[in-house]
Amino acid sequence: MASFHWEKSKEICFCFHFSKRQEEGKCTKQKQETETKTDLFRTTTQVHTNMDLTSSFQTLPIISTFVFFLLLFSTIFPAISASQFEDFRRSNQTFRPGEESKKMRLIRTHLLNINKPSVKIIQSPDGDIMDCVMVHHQPAFDHPTLKGTKPLDPPERPSGYHHSGSENYQLWSLSGESCPEGTIPIRRTTEQDILRASSIKRFGRKNIRPVRRDFSNDGHEHAVGYVTGEQYYGAKASINVWDPKVTDQYEFSLAQLWVISGSFGDDLNTLEAGWQVSQELYGDNRPRFFTYWTSDSYQATGCYNLLCSGFVQTNNKIAIGAAISPTSSYNGGQFDISLMIWKDPKHGNWWLEFGSGVLVGYWPASLFSNLRGHANMVQFGGEVVNSQASGSHTSTQMGSGHFPAEGFGKATYIRNMQVVDWDNSLIPLSNMKVTADKPNCYDVRGGINNVWGNYIYFGGPGRSQMCP
């Protein structure tokens, strides 16, 4: 049985909340002292009142005490509103041991696993905190197959490679600070980040869903160009960066490239990189550089960025999960990021390059089953989550929020799309196809020219007269 917790204010005990941790004897003693003081007050009052009022106090001692309590409370807390009292009650609430405290313990334990000790801390202008973590202390080396290993030296890039893409910056680097050599910048994860997730277990992971050319279920809608039917050892492209409107916390909008192997069952392996707007994952609407991987169709393996063990980062200048700046504007300046994923012919690991020739790190071959060999599909394009929270199609935008028919400066593009062949050479796409789940909501168009090579325009506004 819960005992009362009495808090003393001006020698009066008030019972504001219950607590199993308080001793019943202490509360009883204080209660008796309070009753004694109340009796003294009652006696004094009786001397100065008529017999009828005295009789009332004698007959109804509980009422007199209650009236006194109200008078005193109104003196101490004048003009307190219902909302203010609710805030007061919540601020003085003591949570009982149970689900809430258990969840917070689990969250803090999880934070200890992914937020590694830092040698330097950098405050980003957008509010992010970057921890400069020693390379060998990063989350990757918690993976059973990677414990005790060290980061590998970078491999040679594929033949036919040349730098491309605008010189892009991340907001955190605008502070003028950088991480020392031998460390990597890791965006610090907070309690609020995990609390926004659907569950602690699924934090940092995509919803379980199949990946197909004709994406049509689970609320994920795509507009992509793709190639299939051959053996692929990587991909490269420059992706136009925008800041699309995302209308629901549990939706996202992204532009990326996928390197895929396996069937579309439980053995699906993917490598993914691009930019993404996700309120659930990051708590804001800024486009952020992201990576993803899975070796079992998004079920138990893989995650975004460095939110689990796996991806080995080797660069001290790029922060995965950090905001990208600048971004493109309608009928204004256009900016893109160049990304390349390719397989090291010597060790079999899959390396990632960001921007103008900056190696970010690699996914070890040991993480995968099918991708230990080669990919059998490569995709380029956009994806949104349509939660239908309002009962109709979401208004979350893909890309710029404009259809591909509007062209350069208005619609989102991906240009210089290439794949890596068996000979570790970059080659143009052959037989590229395009597909959109809901072309009235988000569409895609492909083409080829001498300046951009293979390219696509894609995107759309989501809900409209054409997309109810």
C-alpha positions as CSV (number, residue, x, y, z in Angstrom):
1,M,0.0,0.0,0.0
2,A,1.4,3.4,-1.0
3,S,2.1,5.9,1.9
4,F,1.5,9.6,1.7
5,H,4.5,11.9,1.0
6,W,4.0,15.0,3.1
7,E,5.9,18.2,2.0
8,K,6.3,20.9,4.7
9,S,5.5,24.5,3.8
10,K,5.2,27.2,6.5
11,E,4.8,24.4,9.1
12,I,1.8,22.9,7.2
13,C,2.0,19.4,5.6
14,F,0.5,19.1,2.2
15,C,0.0,15.8,0.4
16,F,0.9,16.4,-3.2
17,H,1.8,12.9,-4.4
18,F,2.4,9.3,-3.5
19,S,5.7,7.7,-3.0
20,K,6.5,4.1,-1.9
21,R,9.9,5.3,-0.8
22,Q,8.6,7.5,2.1
23,E,8.3,6.0,5.6
24,E,4.8,5.8,6.9
25,G,5.9,6.7,10.4
26,K,7.5,10.0,9.3
27,C,4.4,11.0,7.5
28,T,2.2,10.1,10.4
29,K,4.3,12.1,12.8
30,Q,4.2,15.2,10.6
31,K,0.5,14.7,10.2
32,Q,0.0,14.6,14.0
33,E,2.0,17.8,14.3
34,T,-0.1,19.5,11.7
35,E,-3.3,18.4,13.4
36,T,-2.0,19.9,16.8
37,K,-1.2,23.2,15.1
38,T,-4.7,23.2,13.5
39,D,-6.3,22.6,16.9
40,L,-4.4,25.6,18.4
41,F,-5.7,27.7,15.5
42,R,-9.2,26.4,16.1
43,T,-9.0,27.3,19.8
44,T,-7.8,30.8,19.1
45,T,-10.5,31.3,16.6
46,Q,-13.2,30.1,19.0
47,V,-12.4,33.0,21.5
48,H,-13.2,35.5,18.8
49,T,-16.3,34.0,17.3
50,N,-19.9,33.6,18.4
51,M,-21.4,30.3,19.7
52,D,-22.9,29.3,16.4
53,L,-19.5,29.5,14.6
54,T,-17.9,27.7,17.5
55,S,-20.5,25.0,17.3
56,S,-19.9,24.6,13.6
57,F,-16.1,24.2,14.2
58,Q,-16.8,21.6,16.9
59,T,-19.3,19.7,14.7
60,L,-17.3,19.9,11.5
61,P,-13.6,19.9,12.3
62,I,-12.8,18.4,8.9
63,I,-14.6,21.2,7.1
64,S,-12.7,23.9,9.1
65,T,-9.4,22.3,8.3
66,F,-10.3,22.1,4.6
67,V,-11.4,25.8,4.6
68,F,-8.1,26.8,6.3
69,F,-6.2,24.8,3.8
70,L,-7.9,26.6,0.9
71,L,-7.3,30.0,2.4
72,L,-3.6,29.3,3.0
73,F,-3.2,27.7,-0.4
74,S,-4.8,30.8,-2.1
75,T,-2.4,33.0,-0.1
76,I,0.7,31.0,-1.1
77,F,-0.4,30.4,-4.8
78,P,-2.6,33.3,-5.8
79,A,-4.3,33.2,-9.2
80,I,-2.8,29.8,-10.3
81,S,-4.4,28.6,-13.5
82,A,-5.4,25.0,-14.3
83,S,-2.6,24.7,-16.9
84,Q,0.0,26.1,-14.4
85,F,-1.2,23.6,-11.8
86,E,-0.9,20.8,-14.3
87,D,2.7,21.9,-15.0
88,F,3.4,22.1,-11.3
89,R,2.0,18.6,-10.7
90,R,4.1,17.2,-13.6
91,S,7.3,18.9,-12.3
92,N,6.8,17.4,-8.9
93,Q,5.8,14.0,-10.1
94,T,7.9,11.1,-9.0
95,F,7.8,8.2,-11.5
96,R,7.2,4.8,-10.0
97,P,9.6,2.0,-11.0
98,G,8.0,0.6,-14.2
99,E,7.8,0.9,-17.9
100,E,8.9,4.6,-18.1
101,S,12.1,4.1,-16.0
102,K,12.9,0.8,-17.7
103,K,12.7,2.5,-21.1
104,M,15.0,5.3,-20.0
105,R,17.5,2.8,-18.6
106,L,17.5,1.0,-22.0
107,I,17.9,4.3,-23.9
108,R,20.9,5.3,-21.8
109,T,22.5,1.9,-22.2
110,H,22.0,2.1,-25.9
111,L,23.5,5.6,-26.0
112,L,26.6,4.3,-24.2
113,N,27.0,1.8,-26.9
114,I,26.9,4.2,-29.8
115,N,28.2,7.5,-28.3
116,K,31.9,6.7,-28.0
117,P,34.4,8.6,-25.9
118,S,35.7,11.7,-27.7
119,V,39.0,13.6,-27.7
120,K,37.4,16.8,-29.0
121,I,33.8,18.1,-29.2
122,I,32.6,20.4,-32.0
123,Q,29.4,22.4,-31.8
124,S,27.7,22.7,-35.2
125,P,25.8,26.0,-36.1
126,D,22.7,23.9,-36.6
127,G,22.8,22.5,-33.1
128,D,24.4,19.2,-33.8
129,I,27.3,18.0,-31.6
130,M,30.2,16.3,-33.3
131,D,32.4,14.0,-31.2
132,C,35.9,13.4,-32.6
133,V,36.4,9.7,-31.8
134,M,39.5,7.7,-32.2
135,V,39.3,5.7,-35.4
136,H,39.8,2.3,-33.6
137,H,37.0,3.2,-31.0
138,Q,34.2,3.8,-33.6
139,P,31.1,1.6,-33.4
140,A,32.2,-0.6,-36.4
141,F,34.7,-2.5,-34.3
142,D,32.0,-3.7,-31.9
143,H,30.9,-6.0,-34.7
144,P,31.9,-9.6,-33.9
145,T,33.6,-10.1,-37.3
146,L,35.6,-6.8,-36.9
147,K,36.7,-6.9,-33.3
148,G,40.5,-6.6,-33.0
149,T,40.9,-5.5,-36.6
150,K,42.2,-2.1,-37.9
151,P,41.0,0.2,-40.7
152,L,42.4,-0.8,-44.1
153,D,44.2,1.4,-46.5
154,P,42.2,2.8,-49.4
155,P,42.2,0.9,-52.7
156,E,42.8,2.2,-56.2
157,R,39.8,3.9,-57.8
158,P,38.2,2.3,-60.8
159,S,39.7,3.2,-64.2
160,G,37.9,5.9,-66.1
161,Y,37.4,7.8,-62.8
162,H,37.5,11.5,-62.5
163,H,36.3,14.0,-59.9
164,S,32.8,15.4,-60.5
165,G,30.1,17.2,-58.6
166,S,30.0,20.7,-56.9
167,E,32.2,21.3,-53.9
168,N,29.7,20.8,-51.1
169,Y,30.1,21.6,-47.5
170,Q,28.5,20.3,-44.3
171,L,27.1,22.8,-41.8
172,W,29.2,21.5,-38.9
173,S,32.4,22.3,-40.8
174,L,31.4,26.0,-41.1
175,S,32.4,26.4,-37.5
176,G,36.0,26.4,-38.6
177,E,36.8,23.5,-36.3
178,S,37.9,20.0,-37.5
179,C,38.7,16.7,-36.0
180,P,42.3,15.8,-35.4
181,E,44.1,13.2,-37.6
182,G,43.5,9.7,-36.3
183,T,39.9,10.5,-35.3
184,I,36.5,10.6,-37.1
185,P,33.6,13.0,-36.5
186,I,30.4,11.2,-35.3
187,R,27.1,13.1,-34.8
188,R,26.2,12.6,-31.2
189,T,22.9,10.8,-30.6
190,T,20.6,12.1,-27.8
191,E,17.8,10.7,-25.7
192,Q,15.4,12.8,-27.8
193,D,16.6,11.1,-31.0
194,I,15.8,7.7,-29.7
195,L,12.5,8.8,-28.1
196,R,11.3,9.9,-31.5
197,A,11.8,6.4,-32.9
198,S,9.0,3.8,-33.1
199,S,11.0,1.6,-30.7
200,I,14.5,1.4,-29.2
201,K,15.1,-1.8,-31.1
202,R,14.2,-0.2,-34.5
203,F,16.1,3.1,-33.8
204,G,18.4,3.8,-36.8
205,R,16.8,1.2,-39.0
206,K,14.4,1.3,-41.9
207,N,11.0,-0.3,-41.7
208,I,11.0,-3.9,-42.7
209,R,10.0,-4.0,-46.4
210,P,11.0,-5.6,-49.6
211,V,12.9,-3.6,-52.2
212,R,11.6,-4.1,-55.8
213,R,11.7,-2.4,-59.1
214,D,7.9,-2.0,-58.9
215,F,7.8,-0.7,-55.3
216,S,4.1,-0.7,-54.4
217,N,3.6,-1.4,-50.8
218,D,4.4,-0.6,-47.2
219,G,3.9,3.1,-47.8
220,H,7.3,3.5,-49.6
221,E,7.0,5.2,-52.9
222,H,9.8,5.5,-55.5
223,A,10.7,7.2,-58.7
224,V,13.9,5.6,-60.0
225,G,16.1,4.7,-62.9
226,Y,17.7,1.2,-62.7
227,V,19.8,-1.4,-64.5
228,T,19.8,-5.1,-63.9
229,G,20.7,-8.4,-65.6
230,E,24.5,-8.1,-65.3
231,Q,27.2,-8.2,-62.7
232,Y,27.9,-4.9,-61.0
233,Y,30.8,-3.9,-58.8
234,G,29.8,-0.4,-57.9
235,A,28.1,2.8,-59.1
236,K,28.7,6.5,-59.3
237,A,26.5,9.6,-59.8
238,S,26.0,13.2,-58.9
239,I,22.8,13.9,-57.0
240,N,21.1,17.2,-56.9
241,V,20.5,18.4,-53.3
242,W,17.2,20.0,-52.2
243,D,15.3,20.5,-48.9
244,P,11.8,19.0,-49.6
245,K,8.9,19.5,-47.3
246,V,8.2,16.5,-45.1
247,T,4.8,16.8,-43.5
248,D,4.8,14.0,-40.9
249,Q,7.4,13.1,-38.3
250,Y,7.4,9.4,-39.4
251,E,7.8,10.1,-43.1
252,F,11.0,10.9,-44.9
253,S,12.1,12.1,-48.4
254,L,15.5,11.1,-49.9
255,A,17.6,10.9,-53.1
256,Q,20.1,8.1,-53.3
257,L,21.8,5.3,-55.2
258,W,21.3,1.6,-54.3
259,V,23.7,-1.3,-54.9
260,I,21.7,-4.4,-54.6
261,S,22.3,-8.2,-54.6
262,G,20.2,-11.3,-53.9
263,S,16.6,-12.1,-54.4
264,F,13.8,-9.9,-52.9
265,G,13.4,-12.2,-50.0
266,D,15.2,-12.5,-46.7
267,D,18.6,-12.7,-48.4
268,L,18.5,-9.2,-49.9
269,N,21.8,-7.3,-49.5
270,T,22.0,-3.5,-50.1
271,L,24.4,-0.6,-49.9
272,E,22.8,2.9,-50.0
273,A,24.1,6.5,-49.9
274,G,22.6,9.9,-50.7
275,W,20.8,12.7,-48.9
276,Q,17.7,12.5,-46.7
277,V,15.2,14.6,-44.8
278,S,13.9,12.7,-41.8
279,Q,12.3,14.4,-38.8
280,E,12.2,11.1,-36.9
281,L,15.9,10.4,-37.3
282,Y,17.4,13.9,-37.0
283,G,14.7,16.1,-35.4
284,D,14.7,18.7,-38.2
285,N,14.0,19.2,-41.9
286,R,17.5,19.7,-43.2
287,P,18.9,17.4,-46.0
288,R,21.6,15.2,-44.5
289,F,24.3,13.0,-46.0
290,F,23.4,9.4,-45.1
291,T,24.4,5.8,-45.6
292,Y,22.6,2.5,-45.1
293,W,23.3,-1.2,-45.3
294,T,21.5,-4.5,-44.7
295,S,22.3,-8.2,-45.4
296,D,18.8,-9.6,-44.6
297,S,16.3,-7.4,-46.2
298,Y,16.2,-4.8,-43.4
299,Q,15.2,-7.3,-40.7
300,A,17.9,-7.6,-38.1
301,T,21.1,-6.3,-39.7
302,G,22.3,-2.9,-40.8
303,C,21.3,0.7,-40.0
304,Y,21.7,4.3,-41.0
305,N,25.1,6.0,-40.7
306,L,27.1,4.8,-37.7
307,L,24.2,4.0,-35.5
308,C,25.3,0.3,-35.3
309,S,28.5,-1.6,-35.9
310,G,29.4,-2.3,-39.5
311,F,30.5,0.7,-41.7
312,V,34.2,1.6,-41.0
313,Q,34.8,5.3,-41.4
314,T,38.3,6.4,-42.2
315,N,37.9,10.2,-42.9
316,N,38.1,13.0,-40.4
317,K,36.5,15.7,-42.5
318,I,33.1,14.2,-43.4
319,A,30.4,13.5,-40.8
320,I,27.8,10.9,-41.8
321,G,24.3,12.2,-40.8
322,A,25.4,15.9,-40.9
323,A,23.4,18.5,-42.7
324,I,24.5,19.5,-46.3
325,S,24.9,23.1,-47.3
326,P,24.2,24.8,-49.6
327,T,21.1,23.4,-51.2
328,S,19.4,24.1,-54.5
329,S,16.6,26.6,-55.0
330,Y,13.8,26.9,-57.6
331,N,15.0,28.8,-60.6
332,G,18.2,29.5,-58.7
333,G,21.5,28.0,-57.9
334,Q,21.8,24.2,-58.3
335,F,24.1,22.1,-56.2
336,D,24.8,18.4,-56.2
337,I,27.0,15.8,-54.4
338,S,29.1,13.2,-56.1
339,L,28.9,9.7,-54.7
340,M,30.7,6.5,-55.7
341,I,30.4,3.0,-54.2
342,W,32.8,0.4,-55.5
343,K,34.3,-3.0,-54.6
344,D,38.0,-3.2,-53.8
345,P,39.2,-6.0,-56.1
346,K,41.9,-7.0,-53.6
347,H,40.0,-7.3,-50.3
348,G,36.4,-7.4,-51.5
349,N,35.3,-4.5,-49.3
350,W,32.9,-1.9,-50.6
351,W,34.3,1.7,-50.4
352,L,32.3,5.0,-50.4
353,E,33.5,8.3,-51.8
354,F,31.7,11.6,-51.1
355,G,32.1,14.9,-52.9
356,S,35.3,15.7,-54.9
357,G,37.4,12.6,-54.2
358,V,37.0,12.3,-50.4
359,L,37.0,8.7,-49.2
360,V,34.6,8.3,-46.4
361,G,35.2,4.6,-45.5
362,Y,34.0,1.1,-46.4
363,W,31.5,-1.7,-45.7
364,P,33.6,-4.8,-44.9
365,A,32.8,-7.8,-47.2
366,S,32.3,-9.9,-44.0
367,L,29.0,-8.1,-43.3
368,F,27.3,-9.6,-46.3
369,S,26.3,-12.8,-48.0
370,N,25.4,-12.0,-51.7
371,L,27.5,-8.8,-51.8
372,R,30.6,-10.8,-51.1
373,G,30.5,-11.4,-54.8
374,H,28.8,-8.7,-56.8
375,A,25.6,-6.8,-57.2
376,N,22.8,-7.8,-59.7
377,M,21.0,-4.4,-59.7
378,V,21.8,-0.7,-59.3
379,Q,19.2,2.0,-58.8
380,F,19.2,5.8,-58.8
381,G,16.4,8.0,-57.7
382,G,14.0,9.2,-54.9
383,E,11.9,7.6,-52.2
384,V,9.3,8.9,-49.8
385,V,7.2,7.4,-47.0
386,N,3.5,7.9,-47.5
387,S,1.9,7.3,-44.0
388,Q,-1.5,8.6,-45.1
389,A,-1.7,10.2,-41.6
390,S,-4.5,12.5,-42.8
391,G,-6.5,9.8,-44.5
392,S,-5.3,10.8,-47.9
393,H,-2.0,10.8,-49.8
394,T,0.8,12.6,-48.0
395,S,1.9,16.1,-49.1
396,T,5.6,15.2,-48.4
397,Q,7.6,16.3,-51.4
398,M,10.1,14.2,-53.4
399,G,13.2,16.1,-54.5
400,S,12.3,19.7,-55.3
401,G,8.6,19.0,-55.0
402,H,8.2,19.5,-58.8
403,F,7.7,17.0,-61.6
404,P,10.5,16.0,-63.9
405,A,8.9,17.7,-66.9
406,E,9.9,21.1,-65.5
407,G,13.6,20.3,-66.2
408,F,16.8,21.9,-64.9
409,G,16.6,24.4,-62.1
410,K,13.1,23.2,-61.1
411,A,13.1,19.4,-61.0
412,T,15.6,17.3,-59.2
413,Y,18.3,15.5,-61.3
414,I,20.8,12.7,-61.0
415,R,23.6,13.0,-63.6
416,N,26.7,11.1,-64.8
417,M,25.2,7.8,-63.7
418,Q,27.7,5.0,-64.2
419,V,28.4,1.5,-63.0
420,V,31.6,-0.4,-62.2
421,D,32.2,-3.6,-64.2
422,W,34.1,-6.8,-63.5
423,D,37.3,-5.2,-64.7
424,N,37.0,-2.4,-62.1
425,S,36.2,0.2,-64.8
426,L,33.5,2.9,-64.7
427,I,31.2,2.5,-67.7
428,P,27.9,4.1,-68.9
429,L,24.6,2.5,-68.1
430,S,23.2,0.1,-70.7
431,N,19.5,-0.5,-71.1
432,M,18.5,1.8,-68.2
433,K,14.8,1.7,-67.4
434,V,12.7,4.1,-65.3
435,T,9.7,3.4,-63.1
436,A,7.5,5.3,-60.7
437,D,5.1,3.7,-58.2
438,K,2.6,6.6,-58.5
439,P,3.5,8.9,-61.4
440,N,0.6,11.2,-60.6
441,C,2.4,11.9,-57.3
442,Y,6.1,11.5,-58.1
443,D,7.4,10.8,-61.6
444,V,10.7,10.1,-63.3
445,R,12.2,10.7,-66.8
446,G,15.5,9.5,-68.1
447,G,17.9,10.6,-70.9
448,I,21.5,10.7,-72.1
449,N,23.7,13.5,-73.6
450,N,27.3,14.3,-74.1
451,V,27.6,16.6,-71.0
452,W,25.7,14.6,-68.4
453,G,25.9,11.1,-69.8
454,N,23.1,9.0,-68.4
455,Y,20.7,11.1,-66.2
456,I,17.2,11.3,-64.7
457,Y,14.9,14.0,-63.5
458,F,12.5,12.9,-60.8
459,G,10.2,14.1,-58.0
460,G,6.8,15.6,-57.3
461,P,4.6,17.4,-54.8
462,G,2.8,14.4,-53.4
463,R,-0.9,15.2,-52.7
464,S,-2.6,17.3,-55.3
465,Q,-5.6,17.2,-57.6
466,M,-3.8,14.5,-59.6
467,C,-2.7,12.7,-56.5
468,P,-5.6,12.6,-54.1
